[in-house]
Amino acid sequence: MNDRSFEERQSPRIGLGVRVKASSFKADSKIFGWILDLSHGGLRLKAEFPRNFKGIFHGGDEVFFETSDEFYNIRGRGRVIWISDEEDIVGIQFDELDEKSQKSIEEFLGTCL
């Protein structure tokens, strides 16, 4: 896993714990999981079922993600930056967020930092 220190990150990660659905454009597959943490630049997603990423997500793949939480709803497009098969976690960098999602992330991070 590529876990960079706080000083190397462009923005700090904040723990979240919201359910998310992610779809790979290449594999035409979707998985369900949990957002472990979130930053201005992306998120860490843990698969709901062990070994769920194998064969679905690969480094550089474009993905669509959407939360199903009424309290915290975000949706957008991103790119897989890293994968930890041992921990069933994937790092996704944001490429595009709708205006409502961007505002929601800004508000959430603003209250936590």
C-alpha positions in Angstrom: 0.0 0.0 0.0 1.2 3.5 -0.8 0.5 5.2 2.6 2.2 8.6 2.4 2.9 10.7 5.5 0.9 13.8 6.4 3.7 16.1 5.2 3.7 14.5 1.7 -0.1 14.7 1.2 -1.6 17.7 -0.4 -4.5 17.5 2.0 -5.1 15.4 5.2 -7.5 12.5 5.3 -10.4 12.5 7.6 -12.1 9.2 8.7 -15.7 8.8 7.4 -17.2 5.3 7.4 -19.9 5.7 4.7 -21.2 2.9 2.5 -20.3 3.3 -1.2 -20.8 1.6 -4.6 -18.0 1.8 -7.0 -18.1 0.8 -10.7 -15.2 0.1 -13.0 -15.7 1.4 -16.6 -13.3 -1.2 -17.9 -14.6 -4.3 -16.3 -18.3 -3.2 -16.3 -18.5 -4.5 -12.7 -19.4 -2.9 -9.4 -18.5 -3.5 -5.8 -19.9 -2.3 -2.5 -17.7 -1.1 0.4 -17.0 1.6 2.9 -15.2 4.9 2.6 -12.5 4.6 5.3 -11.3 8.2 4.9 -11.7 11.2 2.6 -9.6 14.2 1.6 -10.0 17.0 -0.9 -8.2 14.8 -3.5 -9.7 11.4 -3.0 -10.8 8.6 -0.8 -9.8 5.1 0.6 -12.4 2.4 -0.1 -12.5 -0.9 1.7 -14.4 -3.8 0.0 -17.4 -5.1 1.8 -16.5 -8.6 1.0 -12.9 -9.9 1.1 -11.1 -10.2 -2.2 -13.7 -8.1 -3.9 -11.2 -6.0 -5.9 -9.3 -8.9 -7.5 -9.8 -8.8 -11.2 -12.1 -5.8 -11.0 -9.9 -2.8 -10.3 -6.4 -2.2 -11.6 -4.1 0.8 -11.1 -5.1 3.6 -13.4 -8.6 2.4 -14.0 -11.4 5.0 -14.2 -14.2 4.4 -11.7 -17.6 5.9 -10.8 -18.5 6.0 -7.1 -21.7 6.9 -5.3 -22.6 6.8 -1.6 -26.0 5.5 -0.4 -26.0 7.4 2.9 -28.8 9.9 3.4 -26.7 12.0 5.7 -23.6 12.1 3.5 -24.1 11.8 -0.3 -21.3 12.1 -2.8 -20.9 10.9 -6.4 -18.2 11.3 -9.0 -15.6 9.9 -11.2 -12.0 9.0 -10.2 -9.0 7.0 -10.9 -7.5 4.0 -9.0 -4.2 5.1 -7.6 -3.2 2.1 -5.6 -4.6 -1.3 -4.4 -3.9 -3.3 -1.3 -5.0 -6.9 -2.1 -4.1 -8.0 1.5 -6.4 -5.5 3.1 -9.0 -5.2 0.4 -8.5 -1.4 0.2 -8.2 0.8 -2.9 -7.2 4.4 -3.1 -9.2 6.6 -5.6 -8.2 10.0 -6.7 -11.0 12.4 -7.6 -11.2 13.4 -11.3 -14.7 14.8 -11.3 -17.3 15.6 -8.7 -20.8 17.2 -9.2 -21.3 20.6 -7.5 -23.4 19.2 -4.6 -20.7 16.5 -3.9 -17.9 19.1 -4.0 -19.8 21.3 -1.6 -20.6 18.4 0.7 -16.9 17.4 0.9 -15.8 21.0 1.5 -18.3 21.4 4.3 -17.4 18.0 5.9 -13.6 18.7 5.8 -14.1 22.3 6.9 -15.8 21.2 10.1 -13.2 18.5 10.8 -9.9 20.4 10.2 
